[in-house]
Amino acid sequence: MDRAPGCLLTPAELASRLRVSVRTVKNWRSDGFGPPFIRLGARRVRYAPSDVNDWLELNVRMPITAQQADERKRLEKAQKVAR
């Protein structure tokens, strides 16, 4: 239902919704990052709101504790030494 032409978001609408630039949305698309998109013709790109919401849910991260941060730093330092 939200893939009906009137419901689809333009890159500019998506950028506004996510508070990023249109250039960032374009870069995400060319880098294989960002929400799935629909190509309509040679130059028109649109985004289904449900796909955007799903993508946002997949990118939710929980903050780490100070102990986890210390452990991560210790592991990164050990990896650098091992090289």
Secondary structure, 3 states (H helix, E strand, C coil): CCCCCCCCECHHHHHHHHCCCHHHHHHHHHHCCCCCCEEECCCEEEECHHHHHHHHHHCCCCCCCHHHHHHHHHHHHHHHHHC
